[in-house]
Amino acid sequence: DAAARQSPLTCCGFGHAVRQAAALADHVAAIAERSGALAAPAIPDEPIHAGTGALALMLARPPRSAARRHEVNALLDAAFAELYAMGNDDFAALLRDELLFDRFVTFLRRSAVRRPQIWHEVLRRLGPVPLARWGVNLLRERVRVAM
């Protein structure tokens, strides 16, 4: 996670997956020993991707035009500038996929203040259905955290 503070890998659950590799291997081995098949996801990554999945999707599909590539870079610049402003603890927690939900929402809100057109750009890059799906997943995670 510390290799590059602005690596796209740090925003899409990669660090979390790496840290869970030993647990995953143990889980797969135990299930394989009992039944030979993996019955359920072993890494609980849904909470991570509720917040960061949309960003991972955006980064997975690079824009074709130079102007659109600039938008993605500007979005990342605004997001990481805001993370920096929020302080090292929040910055590190997001990069480790451990940022608390309320702090994540604060990060989103402050990033939008820093770059007001951010939601328009995200809508254009993702489209309405994936953006709505991301919003629903984020709300579902909020309800889960509240319980």
Secondary structure, DSSP 8 states (H G I E B T S, - for coil): --S-TT-GGGGTTHHHHHHTHHHHHHHHHHHHHHTSS--S-SS--HHHHHHHHHHHHHHHS--SSHHHHHHHHHHHHHHHHHHHHH-HHHHHHHHTT---HHHHHHHHHHHHHHSTTHHHHHHHHH-HHHHHHHHHHHHHHHHHHH-
